[in-house]
Amino acid sequence: MKIRVGYELIYDFPQPTPMIVCLGVHFTRASDVIKPDFMITDPALPITPYRDSFGNWCNRIVAPAGRLRIWGDGLVNDSGKPDVVVPFAHQHLVEDLPSETLTYLLGSRYCESDRLTDVAWELFGKSPLGWARVQTICDFVHNHITFGYEHARVTKTAWEAYNEGNGVCRDYAHLAIAFCRCMNIPARYCTGYLGDMGMPPPYGPMDFAGWFEAFLDGRWYTFDARNNIPRIGRVLIAQGRDASDVPITHTFGKNTLVNFKVVTEEVTTN
């Protein structure tokens, strides 16, 4: 299947303002890209690309005073297969984990595993190791949190999501990540596109999605505590310890987001 992915962001800036933008399809999907989703700005601006410490492609710009439109429109090949499920994937002992996964065992800005350790061991300490334990965590988070955009808060942490019992997709991911880390399973935050392909209507407005990956049996596997079923058409943008590492835009000054639009849809060809 072919998936169209894209976005449009419109900002008003009171003065020239540096920005970091992380909105391109992740390099791991490079071989799937049919039409690159190059970032375009109006007015046209110099764009400086770079890789961050997690390997994500980012762009640096300086937004001028006034209105700025940022958009991209791409086309990606996709297998059309749902997220992989490997029920017998085993869990590594901490001493056997690859060194590059250890940072994803530590607490981070939005995933305060230190505050949730006692809760996690009480909830999941008797669950089977490996895939089953991660799935048990996803089941709990899926049932514990009530979804609603009115519950969104940019400063909301896993600890707060657990205690408040509500949130949006990033809060589901943050809480599941924190619980996984408490149980000695490396987990990292993912942001990207996830459309309604394969799902029954009604469909809500498109938005960027947050999910997570857990390291089991020598590789990273996708988990999604918010939806909690294998989905198709997932297109990764960026990975990090939590959402603070992979904001779609980071502005170094005051601004107003005037308009925000996300497109992710299957493209049918005759």
DAKA-V395057 format. One record per residue. N is the residue number from 1. RES is the residue in three letters. PHI is phi in whole degrees, -180 to 180 (* if undefined). NEAR is the number of other C-alpha atoms within 10 Angstrom. D_CENTER is the distance of its C-alpha to the mean C-alpha in Angstrom with 2 decimals. Layout:
n=N res=RES phi=PHI near=NEAR d_center=D_CENTER
n=N res=RES phi=PHI near=NEAR d_center=D_CENTER
//
This chain:
n=1 res=MET phi=* near=13 d_center=22.03
n=2 res=LYS phi=-115 near=19 d_center=20.99
n=3 res=ILE phi=-121 near=25 d_center=18.00
n=4 res=ARG phi=-85 near=19 d_center=18.26
n=5 res=VAL phi=-126 near=25 d_center=15.19
n=6 res=GLY phi=-176 near=22 d_center=15.76
n=7 res=TYR phi=-159 near=21 d_center=15.58
n=8 res=GLU phi=-145 near=17 d_center=18.23
n=9 res=LEU phi=-123 near=17 d_center=18.17
n=10 res=ILE phi=-123 near=17 d_center=21.58
n=11 res=TYR phi=-121 near=17 d_center=22.47
n=12 res=ASP phi=-114 near=18 d_center=25.82
n=13 res=PHE phi=-120 near=17 d_center=26.70
n=14 res=PRO phi=-76 near=14 d_center=29.94
n=15 res=GLN phi=-157 near=13 d_center=30.32
n=16 res=PRO phi=-55 near=14 d_center=28.95
n=17 res=THR phi=-140 near=16 d_center=25.52
n=18 res=PRO phi=-66 near=14 d_center=23.46
n=19 res=MET phi=-140 near=16 d_center=19.80
n=20 res=ILE phi=-116 near=20 d_center=16.91
n=21 res=VAL phi=-123 near=20 d_center=14.72
n=22 res=CYS phi=-126 near=24 d_center=11.63
n=23 res=LEU phi=-136 near=27 d_center=11.41
n=24 res=GLY phi=-84 near=25 d_center=12.92
n=25 res=VAL phi=-57 near=26 d_center=12.13
n=26 res=HIS phi=-61 near=19 d_center=11.39
n=27 res=PHE phi=-61 near=15 d_center=14.82
n=28 res=THR phi=-68 near=13 d_center=14.59
n=29 res=ARG phi=-104 near=14 d_center=15.04
n=30 res=ALA phi=-57 near=12 d_center=17.91
n=31 res=SER phi=-71 near=9 d_center=20.57
n=32 res=ASP phi=-92 near=16 d_center=19.16
n=33 res=VAL phi=-75 near=18 d_center=19.33
n=34 res=ILE phi=-93 near=14 d_center=22.42
n=35 res=LYS phi=-125 near=13 d_center=22.14
n=36 res=PRO phi=-63 near=16 d_center=20.06
n=37 res=ASP phi=-91 near=20 d_center=17.91
n=38 res=PHE phi=-57 near=14 d_center=19.75
n=39 res=MET phi=-76 near=19 d_center=19.16
n=40 res=ILE phi=-124 near=15 d_center=22.36
n=41 res=THR phi=-124 near=19 d_center=23.75
n=42 res=ASP phi=-136 near=12 d_center=26.73
n=43 res=PRO phi=-68 near=12 d_center=28.81
n=44 res=ALA phi=-65 near=11 d_center=28.32
n=45 res=LEU phi=-133 near=13 d_center=27.24
n=46 res=PRO phi=-64 near=11 d_center=27.17
n=47 res=ILE phi=-122 near=16 d_center=23.70
n=48 res=THR phi=-112 near=11 d_center=23.20
n=49 res=PRO phi=-85 near=14 d_center=20.44
n=50 res=TYR phi=-159 near=13 d_center=19.49
n=51 res=ARG phi=-100 near=11 d_center=17.23
n=52 res=ASP phi=-83 near=14 d_center=15.67
n=53 res=SER phi=-69 near=9 d_center=16.32
n=54 res=PHE phi=-102 near=12 d_center=13.31
n=55 res=GLY phi=90 near=14 d_center=14.52
n=56 res=ASN phi=-74 near=21 d_center=12.18
n=57 res=TRP phi=-81 near=19 d_center=14.45
n=58 res=CYS phi=-129 near=20 d_center=15.01
n=59 res=ASN phi=-125 near=19 d_center=17.93
n=60 res=ARG phi=-107 near=17 d_center=20.40
n=61 res=ILE phi=-140 near=17 d_center=22.67
n=62 res=VAL phi=-118 near=16 d_center=25.17
n=63 res=ALA phi=-72 near=26 d_center=25.14
n=64 res=PRO phi=-77 near=16 d_center=28.76
n=65 res=ALA phi=-62 near=14 d_center=30.20
n=66 res=GLY phi=108 near=13 d_center=29.94
n=67 res=ARG phi=-92 near=17 d_center=27.58
n=68 res=LEU phi=-132 near=19 d_center=24.88
n=69 res=ARG phi=-110 near=17 d_center=23.13
n=70 res=ILE phi=-123 near=17 d_center=20.14
n=71 res=TRP phi=-151 near=19 d_center=19.22
n=72 res=GLY phi=-154 near=19 d_center=18.34
n=73 res=ASP phi=-149 near=19 d_center=19.20
n=74 res=GLY phi=-133 near=20 d_center=18.66
n=75 res=LEU phi=-136 near=21 d_center=19.51
n=76 res=VAL phi=-129 near=23 d_center=17.97
n=77 res=ASN phi=-74 near=20 d_center=19.76
n=78 res=ASP phi=-141 near=17 d_center=18.17
n=79 res=SER phi=-67 near=10 d_center=20.01
n=80 res=GLY phi=77 near=16 d_center=19.57
n=81 res=LYS phi=-88 near=12 d_center=19.28
n=82 res=PRO phi=-72 near=13 d_center=17.10
n=83 res=ASP phi=-51 near=16 d_center=14.72
n=84 res=VAL phi=-67 near=12 d_center=17.12
n=85 res=VAL phi=-122 near=13 d_center=18.87
n=86 res=VAL phi=-130 near=13 d_center=21.10
n=87 res=PRO phi=-59 near=11 d_center=22.77
n=88 res=PHE phi=-102 near=12 d_center=24.94
n=89 res=ALA phi=-61 near=17 d_center=22.47
n=90 res=HIS phi=-92 near=17 d_center=23.87
n=91 res=GLN phi=-99 near=23 d_center=22.66
n=92 res=HIS phi=-80 near=18 d_center=23.85
n=93 res=LEU phi=-65 near=9 d_center=26.09
n=94 res=VAL phi=-57 near=14 d_center=24.71
n=95 res=GLU phi=-69 near=8 d_center=27.63
n=96 res=ASP phi=-101 near=8 d_center=26.74
n=97 res=LEU phi=-71 near=17 d_center=23.11
n=98 res=PRO phi=-59 near=11 d_center=22.57
n=99 res=SER phi=-58 near=9 d_center=22.64
n=100 res=GLU phi=-70 near=7 d_center=19.40
n=101 res=THR phi=-90 near=17 d_center=17.50
n=102 res=LEU phi=-65 near=16 d_center=19.31
n=103 res=THR phi=-61 near=14 d_center=17.14
n=104 res=TYR phi=-89 near=23 d_center=14.49
n=105 res=LEU phi=-99 near=21 d_center=17.36
n=106 res=LEU phi=-92 near=18 d_center=17.98
n=107 res=GLY phi=-63 near=19 d_center=17.23
n=108 res=SER phi=-143 near=19 d_center=15.07
n=109 res=ARG phi=-48 near=16 d_center=14.96
n=110 res=TYR phi=-105 near=24 d_center=12.97
n=111 res=CYS phi=-125 near=28 d_center=13.65
n=112 res=GLU phi=-84 near=22 d_center=17.46
n=113 res=SER phi=-61 near=26 d_center=18.44
n=114 res=ASP phi=-64 near=15 d_center=21.99
n=115 res=ARG phi=-80 near=14 d_center=22.41
n=116 res=LEU phi=-107 near=19 d_center=21.16
n=117 res=THR phi=-60 near=17 d_center=23.03
n=118 res=ASP phi=-62 near=13 d_center=26.11
n=119 res=VAL phi=-62 near=14 d_center=24.28
n=120 res=ALA phi=-62 near=19 d_center=22.22
n=121 res=TRP phi=-68 near=14 d_center=25.42
n=122 res=GLU phi=-70 near=9 d_center=27.31
n=123 res=LEU phi=-79 near=14 d_center=24.88
n=124 res=PHE phi=-121 near=19 d_center=23.96
n=125 res=GLY phi=-62 near=13 d_center=26.69
n=126 res=LYS phi=-101 near=9 d_center=28.77
n=127 res=SER phi=-78 near=14 d_center=26.14
n=128 res=PRO phi=-60 near=14 d_center=26.43
n=129 res=LEU phi=-74 near=18 d_center=24.68
n=130 res=GLY phi=80 near=20 d_center=22.01
n=131 res=TRP phi=-55 near=21 d_center=20.07
n=132 res=ALA phi=-61 near=17 d_center=22.00
n=133 res=ARG phi=-70 near=21 d_center=20.99
n=134 res=VAL phi=-63 near=28 d_center=17.22
n=135 res=GLN phi=-66 near=19 d_center=17.96
n=136 res=THR phi=-62 near=18 d_center=20.25
n=137 res=ILE phi=-62 near=23 d_center=17.60
n=138 res=CYS phi=-62 near=26 d_center=15.32
n=139 res=ASP phi=-60 near=18 d_center=18.54
n=140 res=PHE phi=-64 near=16 d_center=19.40
n=141 res=VAL phi=-63 near=25 d_center=16.19
n=142 res=HIS phi=-58 near=20 d_center=16.20
n=143 res=ASN phi=-84 near=13 d_center=19.82
n=144 res=HIS phi=-81 near=16 d_center=19.78
n=145 res=ILE phi=-99 near=22 d_center=17.39
n=146 res=THR phi=-95 near=16 d_center=18.58
n=147 res=PHE phi=-78 near=18 d_center=16.15
n=148 res=GLY phi=-178 near=11 d_center=17.25
n=149 res=TYR phi=-63 near=10 d_center=16.25
n=150 res=GLU phi=-69 near=9 d_center=19.34
n=151 res=HIS phi=-94 near=15 d_center=17.79
n=152 res=ALA phi=-69 near=16 d_center=15.00
n=153 res=ARG phi=-154 near=11 d_center=15.75
n=154 res=VAL phi=-66 near=10 d_center=14.11
n=155 res=THR phi=-97 near=9 d_center=15.85
n=156 res=LYS phi=-69 near=19 d_center=15.16
n=157 res=THR phi=-108 near=23 d_center=14.73
n=158 res=ALA phi=-60 near=26 d_center=14.52
n=159 res=TRP phi=-61 near=20 d_center=18.32
n=160 res=GLU phi=-70 near=17 d_center=18.70
n=161 res=ALA phi=-63 near=24 d_center=16.53
n=162 res=TYR phi=-63 near=20 d_center=18.73
n=163 res=ASN phi=-76 near=11 d_center=21.86
n=164 res=GLU phi=-85 near=14 d_center=21.21
n=165 res=GLY phi=72 near=17 d_center=19.94
n=166 res=ASN phi=-151 near=20 d_center=17.83
n=167 res=GLY phi=160 near=24 d_center=14.58
n=168 res=VAL phi=-119 near=21 d_center=11.70
n=169 res=CYS phi=-57 near=22 d_center=8.56
n=170 res=ARG phi=-66 near=29 d_center=6.99
n=171 res=ASP phi=-72 near=33 d_center=10.51
n=172 res=TYR phi=-58 near=29 d_center=10.69
n=173 res=ALA phi=-64 near=32 d_center=7.93
n=174 res=HIS phi=-61 near=34 d_center=9.73
n=175 res=LEU phi=-68 near=29 d_center=13.02
n=176 res=ALA phi=-64 near=36 d_center=12.58
n=177 res=ILE phi=-61 near=36 d_center=11.50
n=178 res=ALA phi=-60 near=34 d_center=14.51
n=179 res=PHE phi=-63 near=30 d_center=16.76
n=180 res=CYS phi=-59 near=26 d_center=16.05
n=181 res=ARG phi=-63 near=26 d_center=16.93
n=182 res=CYS phi=-59 near=24 d_center=19.94
n=183 res=MET phi=-95 near=20 d_center=21.04
n=184 res=ASN phi=67 near=17 d_center=20.85
n=185 res=ILE phi=-114 near=26 d_center=17.98
n=186 res=PRO phi=-59 near=26 d_center=15.58
n=187 res=ALA phi=-145 near=33 d_center=11.93
n=188 res=ARG phi=-133 near=27 d_center=8.88
n=189 res=TYR phi=-84 near=25 d_center=5.36
n=190 res=CYS phi=-128 near=25 d_center=2.88
n=191 res=THR phi=-127 near=28 d_center=2.04
n=192 res=GLY phi=177 near=22 d_center=5.44
n=193 res=TYR phi=-98 near=23 d_center=8.53
n=194 res=LEU phi=-147 near=22 d_center=9.86
n=195 res=GLY phi=-86 near=27 d_center=13.47
n=196 res=ASP phi=-97 near=18 d_center=16.29
n=197 res=MET phi=-56 near=17 d_center=17.99
n=198 res=GLY phi=82 near=12 d_center=20.06
n=199 res=MET phi=-109 near=10 d_center=19.76
n=200 res=PRO phi=-76 near=7 d_center=22.85
n=201 res=PRO phi=-70 near=8 d_center=23.28
n=202 res=PRO phi=-81 near=6 d_center=23.17
n=203 res=TYR phi=-108 near=10 d_center=20.02
n=204 res=GLY phi=-87 near=8 d_center=18.37
n=205 res=PRO phi=-64 near=8 d_center=17.40
n=206 res=MET phi=-71 near=16 d_center=14.45
n=207 res=ASP phi=-152 near=16 d_center=11.35
n=208 res=PHE phi=-69 near=19 d_center=7.87
n=209 res=ALA phi=-116 near=21 d_center=5.73
n=210 res=GLY phi=-121 near=26 d_center=3.31
n=211 res=TRP phi=-143 near=27 d_center=4.83
n=212 res=PHE phi=-147 near=25 d_center=6.55
n=213 res=GLU phi=-124 near=21 d_center=9.40
n=214 res=ALA phi=-116 near=25 d_center=12.91
n=215 res=PHE phi=-94 near=25 d_center=15.78
n=216 res=LEU phi=-137 near=21 d_center=18.79
n=217 res=ASP phi=53 near=16 d_center=21.92
n=218 res=GLY phi=85 near=12 d_center=21.20
n=219 res=ARG phi=-155 near=9 d_center=17.83
n=220 res=TRP phi=-92 near=15 d_center=14.12
n=221 res=TYR phi=-121 near=18 d_center=13.46
n=222 res=THR phi=-82 near=17 d_center=10.66
n=223 res=PHE phi=-133 near=26 d_center=10.80
n=224 res=ASP phi=-141 near=26 d_center=9.75
n=225 res=ALA phi=-68 near=29 d_center=11.79
n=226 res=ARG phi=-70 near=25 d_center=11.66
n=227 res=ASN phi=-84 near=14 d_center=13.20
n=228 res=ASN phi=60 near=14 d_center=14.70
n=229 res=ILE phi=-142 near=14 d_center=16.20
n=230 res=PRO phi=-60 near=14 d_center=15.59
n=231 res=ARG phi=-121 near=20 d_center=14.37
n=232 res=ILE phi=-109 near=19 d_center=15.31
n=233 res=GLY phi=79 near=25 d_center=14.07
n=234 res=ARG phi=-80 near=24 d_center=10.45
n=235 res=VAL phi=-124 near=22 d_center=9.95
n=236 res=LEU phi=-74 near=21 d_center=7.54
n=237 res=ILE phi=-109 near=23 d_center=7.58
n=238 res=ALA phi=-156 near=27 d_center=6.75
n=239 res=GLN phi=-131 near=22 d_center=6.67
n=240 res=GLY phi=-170 near=22 d_center=8.43
n=241 res=ARG phi=-69 near=25 d_center=10.15
n=242 res=ASP phi=-163 near=27 d_center=8.18
n=243 res=ALA phi=-63 near=25 d_center=7.10
n=244 res=SER phi=-67 near=15 d_center=10.62
n=245 res=ASP phi=-84 near=18 d_center=10.16
n=246 res=VAL phi=-134 near=23 d_center=7.80
n=247 res=PRO phi=-66 near=16 d_center=9.24
n=248 res=ILE phi=-65 near=18 d_center=9.91
n=249 res=THR phi=-139 near=15 d_center=13.47
n=250 res=HIS phi=-129 near=14 d_center=15.49
n=251 res=THR phi=-108 near=15 d_center=19.07
n=252 res=PHE phi=-105 near=13 d_center=22.04
n=253 res=GLY phi=162 near=12 d_center=24.26
n=254 res=LYS phi=-67 near=11 d_center=24.84
n=255 res=ASN phi=-165 near=16 d_center=23.59
n=256 res=THR phi=-127 near=11 d_center=23.19
n=257 res=LEU phi=-83 near=12 d_center=20.49
n=258 res=VAL phi=-86 near=12 d_center=22.91
n=259 res=ASN phi=-149 near=11 d_center=20.92
n=260 res=PHE phi=-145 near=13 d_center=17.39
n=261 res=LYS phi=-142 near=14 d_center=16.95
n=262 res=VAL phi=-126 near=19 d_center=14.41
n=263 res=VAL phi=-124 near=20 d_center=15.94
n=264 res=THR phi=-150 near=24 d_center=14.86
n=265 res=GLU phi=-154 near=19 d_center=17.96
n=266 res=GLU phi=-73 near=20 d_center=20.16
n=267 res=VAL phi=-107 near=12 d_center=23.07
n=268 res=THR phi=-99 near=8 d_center=26.33
n=269 res=THR phi=-125 near=6 d_center=29.18
n=270 res=ASN phi=-84 near=2 d_center=32.81
//
